[in-house]
């Protein structure tokens, strides 16, 4: 078998070819697995895309929720600010009328009831108004709307009285929240005052109207800003006039927000909106603030962030949950589909293998042989190597079947196929059942001498099985072998006998079949070879 080139390059080549053949099955399986993976990967990408779109929509609707809350809060703030401004302007007009009357000697000289009718407007009897007073320069009540004679009380120690006395041009002054003295501290009020002057410009007292802080609370309590929202009204120095919901510290006056983290923004900006955390309860809110000028007040409407997003979170949980369930379901469906594709691919792979395998002998069938021969022929022409083909026929097989039965005949075919496979030493060699009792072998990189040696070994191996066959010349089952070889050694000259070259794999098979025919007619249980064929030149066929 040395002429079959069993050297290391040959072995490597054979291993490569056999690896390719073995790879057919795993290759088709890999294709099926790749298809399954592609389906799962595609489904995963689509699920991620759907979830991404859903997330983008939800984030956009979240921004919309915040924008709507800000718009609504700004609208509420504008309405409340206008209402407060209008009522304070009315009170200020009344104070100006009171100052004008107090500074007019003729008005002050009128009888008490007539004087009060001139100085005190009927509007000053509104629900939330407290005392309407004219205080003299000592802080005593000089005139008291609705009370003749006036009640006795002194307000010289009040901050607003001292401020008006000290600053002639102060104008309208809104005091800090204080406990009402006339109600003995039962109510919390703010005092709105203006200075009254003598004709020489010296301090003559103040006009004072007190307003219950409940006015602001009841006015703003009707605004719906959510269960965790808050509304606050404070003076520019940070003194809190009112807050909803009411703080425990608001039971008394003079609660201040001056030290709060958000106070500087309230003071420095005429209006605005921002997200922040309350310095009172730590709640995160949207603060929408606006100044009420010229009264030195700031109104803040602040819905809680959790209330703003409550409806959005509910919708997001439903939509997001539905999308997640849909994505999971889609992935499960894709996995089932991928599993089915893998299963079908495996079945198709098995069918492809079975379509190229002889069911009786488990060697390659005619189809597998033809495909492999075409591959090896093209490789031989391209690489300039040798290629041998063997035709093997079981001698007197028809008579064997007639004498021993077809079942014993099938056993003989299996035994012959096994004996032939055992004689092959290289993974690149192929044994096939060509039809009936006829077998064929492909021997890449094998010259005529090596092919003939292997053919004789096959004859000897089958005979050594000693399977009885009375119809055979040797009384045992034997085979005849025809060998055809295509030798492309360019170093050798054309055979002197003028042997013709073979132009196709089919012609190589015909040569092997002709050699088998000679073996049959020359006594059987023997090996015959075709005439030597060489490739004269290496032309375009090498690129086939």
C-alpha positions in Angstrom: 0.0 0.0 0.0 3.0 2.3 -0.1 2.0 3.5 -3.5 -1.2 4.9 -2.0 1.0 7.6 -0.4 0.2 6.9 3.2 2.6 9.7 4.2 1.7 12.5 6.6 0.4 14.9 3.9 -1.8 12.2 2.6 -3.2 11.4 6.0 -3.8 15.1 6.7 -5.6 15.4 3.4 -7.7 12.3 4.1 -8.5 13.6 7.6 -9.6 16.9 6.0 -11.9 15.2 3.5 -13.4 12.9 6.1 -13.9 15.9 8.4 -15.8 17.7 5.6 -18.0 14.6 5.1 -18.7 14.2 8.8 -19.3 18.0 8.9 -22.2 17.7 6.5 -24.4 16.4 9.2 -23.2 18.7 11.9 -23.2 21.6 9.3 -26.9 21.1 8.5 -27.6 20.9 12.2 -25.6 24.0 12.8 -27.7 25.7 10.1 -30.9 24.7 11.9 -29.5 25.9 15.2 -28.5 29.1 13.6 -31.9 29.5 12.2 -33.4 28.9 15.6 -30.9 31.3 17.2 -31.7 33.9 14.5 -35.5 33.5 15.2 -34.8 34.0 19.0 -32.4 36.8 18.4 -34.8 38.5 16.1 -37.7 38.1 18.5 -35.5 39.4 21.3 -34.5 42.5 19.3 -38.2 43.1 18.4 -39.2 42.6 22.0 -36.5 45.1 23.1 -37.6 47.5 20.4 -41.3 47.2 21.5 -40.3 47.7 25.2 -38.1 50.7 24.2 -41.0 52.3 22.3 -43.3 51.6 25.2 -40.7 53.1 27.6 -40.3 56.2 25.3 -44.1 56.7 25.2 -44.4 56.3 28.9 -41.5 58.8 29.6 -43.1 61.2 27.2 -46.5 60.9 28.9 -44.7 61.4 32.2 -43.3 64.7 31.0 -46.8 65.6 29.8 -48.2 64.9 33.3 -45.6 67.2 34.8 -46.3 69.9 32.2 -50.0 69.6 32.7 -49.6 69.9 36.5 -47.4 73.0 36.0 -49.9 74.6 33.7 -52.9 73.9 36.0 -50.9 75.2 39.0 -50.0 78.4 37.2 -53.6 78.9 36.2 -54.7 78.4 39.8 -52.0 80.7 41.0 -53.0 83.4 38.6 -56.7 83.3 39.6 -55.9 83.3 43.3 -53.3 86.1 43.0 -55.9 88.3 41.2 -58.5 87.6 43.8 -56.2 88.4 46.7 -54.8 91.5 44.9 -58.3 92.8 44.2 -59.5 92.4 47.8 -56.4 94.0 49.2 -56.8 96.9 46.7 -60.3 97.4 48.0 -59.1 97.5 51.6 -56.3 99.9 50.6 -58.8 102.2 49.0 -60.9 102.1 52.2 -57.7 103.0 54.2 -57.0 105.9 52.0 -60.5 107.2 52.5 -60.1 106.8 56.2 -56.8 108.7 56.2 -58.3 111.5 54.1 -61.3 111.8 56.5 -59.1 111.8 59.5 -56.9 114.5 58.1 -59.9 116.7 57.2 -61.0 118.9 60.1 -64.5 119.3 58.7 -65.1 115.6 58.5 -63.8 115.1 62.0 -66.1 117.9 63.2 -69.2 116.1 62.0 -71.5 114.3 64.4 -70.3 110.8 65.3 -72.8 108.8 63.2 -72.5 111.1 60.2 -68.7 111.1 60.5 -68.6 107.3 60.6 -70.9 107.0 57.6 -68.5 109.2 55.7 -65.3 107.5 56.8 -66.3 103.9 57.0 -67.4 102.2 53.8 -70.2 99.6 54.0 -67.8 97.2 52.4 -65.8 97.2 55.6 -68.5 95.0 57.2 -67.4 92.0 55.1 -67.2 88.6 56.7 -63.4 88.3 57.2 -62.7 91.9 58.3 -62.0 92.5 61.9 -61.5 95.9 63.5 -61.7 99.1 61.5 -60.0 101.7 63.6 -58.5 105.2 63.7 -55.7 105.3 66.2 -54.3 108.6 67.6 -50.6 109.4 67.9 -50.6 107.6 71.3 -52.0 104.4 69.9 -55.4 104.7 71.5 -58.6 104.0 69.5 -59.9 107.3 68.3 -62.7 106.0 66.0 -64.1 102.5 65.9 -66.4 101.4 63.0 -69.6 100.2 64.5 -68.9 101.1 68.0 -69.9 104.5 69.6 -68.2 105.3 71.8 -65.1 103.4 70.6 -63.7 100.4 72.5 -60.8 101.0 74.8 -57.5 99.6 73.6 -54.0 100.8 73.0 -51.8 99.6 70.1 -48.7 101.7 70.6 -46.6 98.6 71.1 -47.5 97.0 67.8 -44.8 96.8 65.2 -46.9 98.2 62.5 -47.8 101.3 64.7 -44.1 101.9 65.4 -43.2 101.5 61.8 -45.7 104.0 60.6 -44.7 106.4 63.3 -41.0 106.1 62.4 -41.3 106.1 58.5 -43.5 108.9 57.1 -43.4 107.5 53.6 -44.1 103.9 54.3 -47.5 103.8 52.7 -49.6 100.6 53.0 -48.1 98.2 55.6 -49.3 94.6 56.1 -48.3 93.3 59.5 -47.2 89.9 60.6 -49.9 87.5 61.8 -50.9 88.5 65.3 -53.4 87.5 67.9 -56.4 89.9 68.0 -56.5 91.9 71.3 -60.2 92.8 70.8 -61.1 89.1 70.6 -58.7 88.4 73.5 -56.5 86.2 71.2 -59.3 84.1 69.9 -58.4 84.9 66.3 -55.2 85.4 64.2 -55.2 88.5 62.1 -53.0 90.7 60.0 -53.2 94.5 60.2 -53.3 96.7 57.1 -52.4 100.3 58.0 -51.6 103.7 56.6 -50.2 106.8 58.4 -52.2 109.8 59.3 -50.5 113.2 59.5 -51.2 116.5 61.2 -51.4 119.5 58.9 -47.7 120.2 59.7 -46.8 116.6 58.6 -46.2 115.3 62.1 -47.5 111.9 63.1 -51.1 112.0 64.0 -51.9 108.2 64.2 -52.8 105.4 61.8 -55.8 104.1 59.9 -56.0 100.3 60.7 -58.1 97.5 59.2 -57.5 94.0 60.5 -58.1 90.9 58.3 -58.5 87.4 59.6 -56.0 85.0 58.1 -58.9 82.6 57.7 -59.8 84.7 54.7 -56.7 83.5 52.8 -57.2 80.0 54.0 -60.9 79.8 53.0 -60.1 81.5 49.7 -57.4 79.0 48.7 -59.0 75.9 50.3 -61.2 75.4 47.3 -58.2 74.8 45.0 -57.7 71.1 44.2 -54.0 70.4 44.2 -54.1 66.8 45.3 -54.0 65.0 48.7 -50.4 65.7 49.3 -50.1 69.2 47.8 -49.6 72.4 49.7 -50.5 76.2 49.3 -48.6 78.9 51.2 -48.9 82.7 51.4 -46.0 84.6 53.0 -44.5 88.0 53.3 -41.3 88.8 51.6 -39.4 88.6 54.9 -40.4 85.0 55.1 -43.3 85.4 57.6 -45.9 82.8 56.8 -49.4 84.1 56.7 -51.1 80.9 55.8 -50.4 77.3 54.7 -52.6 74.5 53.6 -52.5 72.0 55.1 -51.9 73.8 58.3 -48.7 73.1 60.1 -48.7 72.2 63.8 -46.5 75.3 64.4 -49.2 77.5 62.7 -51.4 77.3 65.8 -49.7 80.5 66.7 -48.3 83.4 64.7 -44.9 84.2 63.3 -44.0 81.0 61.5 -41.2 81.8 59.1 -39.7 80.1 56.1 -36.7 82.3 55.8 -34.3 79.5 56.6 -35.9 77.1 54.0 -33.9 75.8 51.0 -36.4 77.3 48.5 -36.8 80.7 50.1 -34.2 82.5 48.0 -35.9 81.5 44.8 -39.2 82.7 46.0 -37.8 86.1 46.9 -35.5 86.6 44.0 -37.9 85.6 41.2 -41.1 87.4 40.4 -42.7 84.1 39.4 -41.6 80.6 38.4 -41.8 76.9 38.8 -39.4 74.3 39.9 -39.2 70.8 41.5 -37.9 70.8 45.1 -38.3 69.3 48.5 -40.4 71.0 51.2 -38.5 72.4 54.2 -41.6 71.7 56.3 -42.4 68.0 55.7 -39.7 66.8 53.2 -42.3 66.1 50.5 -41.0 66.5 47.0 -43.3 69.0 45.2 -43.6 71.2 42.1 -43.4 74.8 43.4 -45.3 77.3 41.3 -44.8 80.8 42.9 -45.8 84.3 42.1 -45.5 87.7 43.9 -48.5 89.8 44.8 -47.2 93.3 44.4 -47.3 96.0 45.7 -48.4 94.2 48.8 -45.1 92.4 49.5 -46.7 88.9 49.5 -45.8 85.7 47.7 -48.2 82.9 46.8 -46.9 79.3 46.3 -49.0 76.5 45.0 -47.1 73.2 45.2 -48.7 69.9 44.1 -46.8 66.8 45.3 -44.8 65.0 42.8 -46.4 61.6 43.8 -49.8 63.1 43.1 -48.7 64.5 39.8 -47.5 61.1 38.7 -50.2 59.0 40.5 -52.4 58.6 37.4 -49.4 58.2 35.2 -48.0 55.4 37.4 -51.3 53.6 37.3 -51.4 53.7 33.5 -47.7 52.9 33.2 -48.0 49.9 35.4 -50.9 48.6 33.3 -49.3 49.4 29.9 -45.8 48.4 31.0 -47.0 45.2 32.6 -49.0 44.3 29.5 -46.0 45.0 27.2 -43.7 42.9 29.4 -46.2 40.0 29.4 -46.5 40.5 25.6 -42.7 40.5 25.1 -42.3 37.4 27.3 -45.1 35.7 25.5 -43.5 36.6 22.1 -40.1 35.4 23.3 -41.7 32.1 24.4 -43.4 31.7 21.1 -40.2 32.5 19.3 -38.4 29.9 21.4 -41.0 27.3 20.6 -40.7 28.3 16.9 -36.9 28.0 17.1 -37.2 24.6 18.8 -39.5 23.5 16.0 -37.0 24.8 13.4 -34.2 23.0 15.1 -36.2 19.8 15.3 -37.2 20.1 11.6 -33.6 20.9 10.7 -32.4 17.7 12.6 -35.0 15.7 10.8 -34.0 17.2 7.4 -30.4 16.5 8.3 -31.2 12.9 9.1 -33.2 12.6 5.9 -30.3 14.0 3.9 -27.9 11.5 5.5 -30.4 8.7 4.9 -30.9 9.8 1.3 -27.1 9.2 0.8 -26.9 6.0 2.8 -27.7 2.5 1.8 -30.3 1.1 4.3 -29.1 -2.5 4.1 -25.3 -2.1 4.4 -25.1 1.4 6.0 -22.4 2.4 3.5 -23.0 5.2 1.0 -25.6 4.7 -1.7 -25.4 5.5 -5.4 -26.4 9.1 -4.8 -23.8 9.6 -2.1 -21.2 8.0 -4.3 -21.9 10.1 -7.4 -21.8 13.4 -5.4 -18.5 12.4 -3.7 -17.0 11.3 -7.0 -17.8 14.6 -8.6 -16.2 16.4 -5.7 -13.0 14.3 -5.8 -12.7 14.5 -9.6 -12.7 18.4 -9.5 -10.3 18.4 -6.6 -8.0 15.9 -8.5 -8.0 18.1 -11.6 -7.4 21.2 -9.6 -4.6 19.8 -7.4 -2.9 17.5 -9.9 -3.2 14.4 -7.8 -4.2 10.8 -8.6 -7.7 9.3 -8.3 -8.7 5.6 -8.3 -12.1 4.0 -8.5 -12.9 0.3 -7.7 -15.9 -1.6 -8.8 -16.6 -4.7 -6.7 -19.1 -7.3 -7.7 -20.2 -10.4 -5.6 -19.6 -13.5 -7.7 -22.5 -15.8 -8.5 -24.8 -13.7 -6.2 -28.0 -14.5 -8.2 -27.4 -18.3 -7.8 -26.6 -17.7 -4.1 -30.0 -16.0 -3.6 -31.8 -18.8 -5.5 -30.1 -21.5 -3.4 -30.0 -19.9 0.1 -32.7 -17.2 0.0 -32.8 -13.5 -0.1 -32.4 -13.1 3.6 -29.1 -14.9 3.5 -28.2 -12.8 0.5 -28.8 -9.6 2.5 -26.4 -11.0 5.2 -23.8 -11.6 2.5 -24.1 -8.0 1.3 -23.7 -6.6 4.8 -20.7 -8.9 5.4 -19.0 -7.9 2.2 -19.6 -4.2 2.9 -18.1 -4.5 6.3 -15.1 -6.4 5.0 -14.5 -3.6 2.5 -14.7 -0.9 5.1 -12.2 -2.7 7.3 -9.7 -2.7 4.5 -9.8 1.1 4.2 -7.1 2.8 6.3 -7.8 6.4 5.4 -10.8 8.5 6.4 -10.9 10.1 2.9 -11.7 6.7 1.2 -15.4 5.9 0.5 -17.2 2.6 0.2 -20.7 2.7 -1.5 -23.3 0.2 -2.6 -23.7 1.0 -6.3 -26.6 -1.3 -6.9 -27.7 -4.9 -6.3 -24.6 -6.9 -5.4 -22.3 -4.3 -6.9 -20.1 -2.0 -4.7 -17.8 0.9 -5.6 -15.0 2.6 -3.9 -13.3 6.0 -4.2 -9.6 6.3 -3.4 -8.3 9.8 -3.6 -4.5 10.3 -3.9 -4.1 6.6 -4.9 -2.1 5.5 -7.9 -2.9 2.3 -9.9 -0.5 0.1 -8.0 -1.9 1.1 -4.6 -5.4 0.7 -5.8 -4.6 -2.8 -7.2 -3.0 -3.8 -3.8 -6.1 -2.6 -2.0 -8.4 -4.4 -4.4 -6.5 -7.7 -3.9 -6.8 -7.2 -0.1 -10.5 -6.9 -0.5 -10.7 -10.1 -2.6 -8.7 -11.9 0.1 -10.8 -10.5 3.0 -14.1 -11.5 1.4 -12.8 -15.0 0.6 -11.5 -15.3 4.2 -15.1 -14.8 5.4 -15.6 -18.4 4.2 -19.3 -17.9 3.5 -20.5 -21.0 1.7 -21.6 -20.6 -1.9 -22.0 -23.9 -3.8 -22.5 -22.0 -7.1 -19.1 -20.2 -6.8 -15.9 -21.7 -8.3 -14.2 -21.7 -4.9 -17.3 -22.9 -3.0 -17.3 -19.7 -0.9 -18.5 -16.2 -1.5 -15.9 -14.2 -3.5 -15.8 -10.9 -5.3 -14.3 -9.6 -8.5 -12.8 -6.1 -8.7 -12.2 -3.7 -11.5 -9.8 -0.9 -11.0 -9.5 2.4 -12.9 -7.0 5.1 -12.1 -6.5 8.6 -13.3 -2.8 9.5 -12.9 -1.9 13.2 -13.4 1.9 13.0 -12.8 3.2 15.6 -15.2 6.8 14.2 -14.9 5.8 11.1 -16.9 5.5 11.0 -20.7 2.4 9.7 -22.4 2.1 5.9 -22.5 3.8 4.5 -25.6 0.7 2.5 -26.3 -1.2 5.7 -26.8 -3.7 5.3 -23.9 -6.4 7.9 -24.2 -7.0 10.5 -21.5 -10.2 10.5 -19.4 -12.2 13.7 -19.6 -14.8 13.1 -16.9 -15.6 11.1 -13.8 -18.1 9.1 -15.9 -15.4 7.9 -18.2 -13.4 6.8 -15.1 -16.4 4.8 -13.9 -16.7 3.2 -17.4 -13.1 2.3 -17.3 -13.5 0.6 -13.9 -16.7 -1.2 -15.1 -14.8 -2.5 -18.1 -12.0 -3.8 -15.9 -14.7 -5.5 -13.7 -16.1 -7.1 -16.9 -12.7 -8.5 -17.7 -12.3 -9.9 -14.2 -15.7 -11.6 -14.5 -14.8 -13.2 -17.8 -11.3 -14.3 -16.7 -12.4 -16.6 -13.9 -13.8 -14.3 -11.1 -12.3 -13.8 -7.7 -9.7 -11.7 -9.2 -8.6 -8.0 -9.8 -8.3 -6.4 -13.2 -7.1 -2.8 -14.0 -7.7 -0.4 -16.8 -4.9 0.9 -19.0 -2.8 3.7 -17.5 -4.1 7.2 -18.2 -2.0 10.3 -17.7 -2.7 14.0 -17.9 -0.5 15.4 -20.7 -0.7 19.1 -19.7 -2.0 21.1 -16.9 -4.4 23.6 -18.5 -7.8 25.1 -17.6 -9.0 21.8 -16.2 -6.9 22.5 -13.1 -9.3 25.3 -12.3 -12.4 23.2 -12.7 
